[in-house]
């Protein structure tokens, strides 16, 4: 393994990038630990986590990423704020097949006929095309504009089709947190109904199996006071507006969701966050699980 440069201080007392050329097969974390003994294991894990390490020009976060002879590794020691890099989008995971992001509330997943503003899709498309103009991004699933949280994209049409075609077995866990109006009782349960969408793009719930697609939602109360309840919501199916409609059915609409019965908006946004996303990688068969913190504003309503 050949080291082509080492961490050092620049003229403004900042560390410049480190670059290495791999001379034999190894795994990324153990390689970096061996080549940069002046840095602790904790520091090296941190730069991997924060996407400051690239292999062959592509950011890598996996500790066990396999290295091949001749590859160039670059370590960027100066951390760049993610919101400056990706316009509010945080990239949680990326490899040659998939990208997982943490989307902020207020950003569309993709453009619509009536809304052409900046979208998560267009931002990621620009991001991958900076590396290669032929690179593309494909939408695997969507979350509503006013919902924040984890969202999965593919880097090829084949990968998109592979995930969508095996959705029930590939996606092993999807968990949301929802801030809803009122005290929810019982404190856990399951809501099942059949959903159909009107020409006005509003989804309606029915107990008639002949009227729409079956939707199953599980919920559990995490925290509550006299005005609000914070729920953990797990999806067994993934229908459009499923959580919003089912919580309206429960009599406790998501705060800020005027479309589905809410009359209160303490967050000034929709009280819905996609917190957990877990899947089996279609290529490597490795299980991945990603979890983001509950938004602080969701918890703030319980401090009074």
DOLUM-502017 format. One record per residue (C-alpha): x, y, z negated. Coordinates in steps of 0.02 Angstrom, whole numbers. Example, Ala and Ser with C-alpha at 12.3 -4.5 7.8 and 13.67 -1.06 7.14 Angstrom:
@X:615&Y:-225&Z:-390
@X:684&Y:-53&Z:-357
% end
This chain:
@X:0&Y:0&Z:0
@X:75&Y:165&Z:52
@X:43&Y:326&Z:-40
@X:51&Y:475&Z:77
@X:18&Y:612&Z:-51
@X:-15&Y:630&Z:-236
@X:-121&Y:745&Z:-343
@X:-34&Y:911&Z:-370
@X:-76&Y:1089&Z:-414
@X:-101&Y:1216&Z:-276
@X:-62&Y:1402&Z:-280
@X:-225&Y:1438&Z:-372
@X:-192&Y:1304&Z:-503
@X:-312&Y:1186&Z:-417
@X:-278&Y:1005&Z:-372
@X:-271&Y:972&Z:-187
@X:-334&Y:814&Z:-103
@X:-243&Y:648&Z:-117
@X:-224&Y:536&Z:35
@X:-171&Y:355&Z:46
@X:-147&Y:226&Z:185
@X:-197&Y:49&Z:136
@X:-63&Y:-80&Z:172
@X:-153&Y:-236&Z:110
@X:-329&Y:-291&Z:68
@X:-397&Y:-239&Z:-101
@X:-549&Y:-167&Z:-188
@X:-569&Y:20&Z:-202
@X:-571&Y:48&Z:-390
@X:-425&Y:-66&Z:-428
@X:-327&Y:11&Z:-284
@X:-353&Y:189&Z:-348
@X:-308&Y:140&Z:-526
@X:-146&Y:63&Z:-464
@X:-100&Y:208&Z:-348
@X:-146&Y:350&Z:-467
@X:-79&Y:293&Z:-638
@X:-80&Y:472&Z:-703
@X:-270&Y:472&Z:-696
@X:-377&Y:375&Z:-820
@X:-499&Y:240&Z:-767
@X:-639&Y:353&Z:-827
@X:-584&Y:497&Z:-715
@X:-568&Y:384&Z:-563
@X:-741&Y:312&Z:-593
@X:-808&Y:490&Z:-605
@X:-738&Y:544&Z:-436
@X:-811&Y:387&Z:-358
@X:-980&Y:421&Z:-438
@X:-979&Y:601&Z:-377
@X:-941&Y:550&Z:-197
@X:-768&Y:630&Z:-198
@X:-685&Y:475&Z:-123
@X:-694&Y:435&Z:62
@X:-633&Y:283&Z:157
@X:-608&Y:304&Z:343
@X:-696&Y:473&Z:334
@X:-852&Y:407&Z:246
@X:-895&Y:441&Z:64
@X:-895&Y:283&Z:-43
@X:-960&Y:259&Z:-220
@X:-948&Y:70&Z:-241
@X:-809&Y:14&Z:-358
@X:-789&Y:-151&Z:-265
@X:-789&Y:-77&Z:-90
@X:-671&Y:-189&Z:12
@X:-518&Y:-105&Z:87
@X:-432&Y:-158&Z:248
@X:-254&Y:-128&Z:302
@X:-230&Y:38&Z:392
@X:-381&Y:127&Z:318
@X:-358&Y:304&Z:253
@X:-423&Y:347&Z:81
@X:-451&Y:527&Z:31
@X:-485&Y:586&Z:-147
@X:-554&Y:761&Z:-169
@X:-512&Y:818&Z:-345
@X:-607&Y:982&Z:-338
@X:-791&Y:944&Z:-361
@X:-910&Y:1038&Z:-245
@X:-1085&Y:1070&Z:-314
@X:-1206&Y:951&Z:-230
@X:-1339&Y:1085&Z:-203
@X:-1214&Y:1183&Z:-98
@X:-1171&Y:1029&Z:3
@X:-1345&Y:963&Z:35
@X:-1465&Y:1108&Z:8
@X:-1542&Y:1042&Z:-152
@X:-1534&Y:859&Z:-104
@X:-1423&Y:746&Z:-208
@X:-1357&Y:591&Z:-120
@X:-1365&Y:452&Z:-249
@X:-1300&Y:310&Z:-140
@X:-1230&Y:293&Z:34
@X:-1150&Y:155&Z:136
@X:-1143&Y:113&Z:321
@X:-1326&Y:58&Z:323
@X:-1427&Y:157&Z:196
@X:-1439&Y:323&Z:104
@X:-1533&Y:351&Z:-60
@X:-1569&Y:531&Z:-108
@X:-1646&Y:624&Z:-254
@X:-1767&Y:743&Z:-169
@X:-1820&Y:904&Z:-254
@X:-2003&Y:950&Z:-271
@X:-2063&Y:1065&Z:-132
@X:-1967&Y:981&Z:9
@X:-2056&Y:880&Z:142
@X:-1989&Y:707&Z:185
@X:-2020&Y:737&Z:371
@X:-2100&Y:875&Z:475
@X:-2287&Y:873&Z:507
@X:-2395&Y:945&Z:647
@X:-2437&Y:1094&Z:538
@X:-2275&Y:1111&Z:441
@X:-2107&Y:1127&Z:529
@X:-2002&Y:1190&Z:384
@X:-1838&Y:1116&Z:327
@X:-1860&Y:933&Z:279
@X:-1760&Y:797&Z:192
@X:-1749&Y:709&Z:359
@X:-1678&Y:859&Z:453
@X:-1552&Y:898&Z:315
@X:-1488&Y:718&Z:313
@X:-1487&Y:712&Z:503
@X:-1375&Y:866&Z:507
@X:-1266&Y:789&Z:372
@X:-1230&Y:627&Z:467
@X:-1209&Y:715&Z:634
@X:-1067&Y:820&Z:563
@X:-967&Y:659&Z:559
@X:-1022&Y:598&Z:729
@X:-1150&Y:683&Z:845
@X:-1219&Y:511&Z:890
@X:-1264&Y:468&Z:710
@X:-1449&Y:458&Z:667
@X:-1563&Y:445&Z:515
@X:-1724&Y:343&Z:504
@X:-1864&Y:364&Z:377
@X:-1898&Y:204&Z:278
@X:-2035&Y:273&Z:165
@X:-2101&Y:443&Z:109
@X:-2147&Y:536&Z:-49
@X:-2259&Y:689&Z:-53
@X:-2183&Y:862&Z:-32
@X:-2223&Y:913&Z:-212
@X:-2158&Y:748&Z:-283
@X:-1975&Y:741&Z:-332
@X:-1863&Y:589&Z:-344
@X:-1785&Y:441&Z:-256
@X:-1807&Y:415&Z:-71
@X:-1729&Y:287&Z:47
@X:-1668&Y:318&Z:226
@X:-1585&Y:201&Z:351
@X:-1442&Y:239&Z:469
@X:-1507&Y:132&Z:612
@X:-1675&Y:82&Z:681
@X:-1629&Y:-101&Z:653
@X:-1598&Y:-68&Z:468
@X:-1760&Y:30&Z:452
@X:-1857&Y:-114&Z:530
@X:-1767&Y:-240&Z:419
@X:-1818&Y:-149&Z:260
@X:-1995&Y:-110&Z:315
@X:-2023&Y:-284&Z:383
@X:-1975&Y:-365&Z:217
@X:-2036&Y:-226&Z:104
@X:-2118&Y:-335&Z:-29
@X:-1962&Y:-441&Z:-54
@X:-1829&Y:-309&Z:-20
@X:-1899&Y:-171&Z:-132
@X:-1897&Y:-249&Z:-305
@X:-1948&Y:-100&Z:-412
@X:-2029&Y:71&Z:-388
@X:-2066&Y:170&Z:-544
@X:-2135&Y:347&Z:-559
@X:-2162&Y:460&Z:-707
@X:-2323&Y:560&Z:-704
@X:-2379&Y:702&Z:-816
@X:-2569&Y:694&Z:-826
@X:-2709&Y:789&Z:-909
@X:-2779&Y:727&Z:-1074
@X:-2749&Y:579&Z:-1189
@X:-2745&Y:416&Z:-1092
@X:-2830&Y:267&Z:-1172
@X:-2797&Y:124&Z:-1167
@X:-2611&Y:162&Z:-1171
@X:-2573&Y:37&Z:-1034
@X:-2668&Y:-47&Z:-895
@X:-2689&Y:-85&Z:-711
@X:-2794&Y:7&Z:-582
@X:-2851&Y:-85&Z:-426
@X:-2954&Y:-14&Z:-285
@X:-2964&Y:1&Z:-96
@X:-2905&Y:164&Z:-20
@X:-2957&Y:249&Z:141
@X:-2908&Y:418&Z:214
@X:-3032&Y:545&Z:282
@X:-3010&Y:652&Z:437
@X:-2967&Y:794&Z:317
@X:-2816&Y:693&Z:253
@X:-2892&Y:660&Z:82
@X:-2884&Y:483&Z:14
@X:-3038&Y:404&Z:-65
@X:-3048&Y:256&Z:-182
@X:-3177&Y:117&Z:-175
@X:-3211&Y:-49&Z:-261
@X:-3273&Y:-119&Z:-95
@X:-3138&Y:-231&Z:-15
@X:-3212&Y:-188&Z:154
@X:-3174&Y:-3&Z:132
@X:-2988&Y:26&Z:149
@X:-2824&Y:-53&Z:97
@X:-2797&Y:-135&Z:-71
@X:-2693&Y:-34&Z:-193
@X:-2630&Y:-89&Z:-364
@X:-2552&Y:29&Z:-492
@X:-2487&Y:-15&Z:-666
@X:-2466&Y:120&Z:-799
@X:-2400&Y:139&Z:-975
@X:-2403&Y:292&Z:-1089
@X:-2229&Y:353&Z:-1136
@X:-2278&Y:506&Z:-1237
@X:-2434&Y:609&Z:-1271
@X:-2509&Y:753&Z:-1366
@X:-2686&Y:822&Z:-1372
@X:-2670&Y:901&Z:-1199
@X:-2557&Y:790&Z:-1093
@X:-2492&Y:614&Z:-1071
@X:-2329&Y:561&Z:-990
@X:-2347&Y:396&Z:-899
@X:-2231&Y:265&Z:-828
@X:-2314&Y:211&Z:-666
@X:-2262&Y:55&Z:-570
@X:-2322&Y:19&Z:-394
@X:-2372&Y:-153&Z:-335
@X:-2422&Y:-78&Z:-167
@X:-2367&Y:83&Z:-84
@X:-2520&Y:171&Z:-10
@X:-2528&Y:355&Z:32
@X:-2573&Y:461&Z:-122
@X:-2600&Y:298&Z:-219
@X:-2542&Y:360&Z:-389
@X:-2632&Y:526&Z:-373
@X:-2797&Y:444&Z:-326
@X:-2786&Y:306&Z:-456
@X:-2748&Y:426&Z:-597
@X:-2898&Y:528&Z:-543
@X:-2999&Y:366&Z:-551
@X:-2933&Y:343&Z:-728
@X:-3003&Y:515&Z:-773
@X:-2830&Y:590&Z:-801
@X:-2771&Y:677&Z:-642
@X:-2589&Y:722&Z:-616
@X:-2560&Y:902&Z:-675
@X:-2549&Y:1025&Z:-532
@X:-2644&Y:907&Z:-416
@X:-2793&Y:1016&Z:-371
@X:-2831&Y:904&Z:-223
@X:-2869&Y:759&Z:-339
@X:-2958&Y:843&Z:-483
@X:-2826&Y:934&Z:-587
@X:-2875&Y:1100&Z:-665
@X:-2711&Y:1130&Z:-757
@X:-2536&Y:1165&Z:-693
@X:-2410&Y:1195&Z:-834
@X:-2264&Y:1143&Z:-723
@X:-2304&Y:1256&Z:-573
@X:-2280&Y:1098&Z:-468
@X:-2353&Y:923&Z:-453
@X:-2316&Y:820&Z:-609
@X:-2250&Y:669&Z:-516
@X:-2070&Y:605&Z:-504
@X:-2003&Y:447&Z:-417
@X:-1886&Y:392&Z:-556
@X:-1830&Y:214&Z:-512
@X:-1794&Y:130&Z:-346
@X:-1721&Y:-46&Z:-337
@X:-1691&Y:-156&Z:-186
@X:-1595&Y:-304&Z:-118
@X:-1475&Y:-240&Z:15
@X:-1529&Y:-318&Z:181
@X:-1348&Y:-346&Z:238
@X:-1249&Y:-390&Z:81
@X:-1395&Y:-462&Z:-21
@X:-1326&Y:-364&Z:-168
@X:-1459&Y:-296&Z:-288
@X:-1455&Y:-108&Z:-315
@X:-1552&Y:-9&Z:-444
@X:-1556&Y:181&Z:-457
@X:-1635&Y:285&Z:-594
@X:-1647&Y:474&Z:-614
@X:-1687&Y:571&Z:-774
@X:-1864&Y:626&Z:-813
@X:-1874&Y:811&Z:-761
@X:-1848&Y:922&Z:-912
@X:-2005&Y:1021&Z:-874
@X:-2109&Y:862&Z:-895
@X:-2043&Y:842&Z:-1073
@X:-2053&Y:1025&Z:-1120
@X:-2243&Y:1020&Z:-1136
@X:-2225&Y:902&Z:-1286
@X:-2111&Y:1017&Z:-1386
@X:-2248&Y:1137&Z:-1443
% end
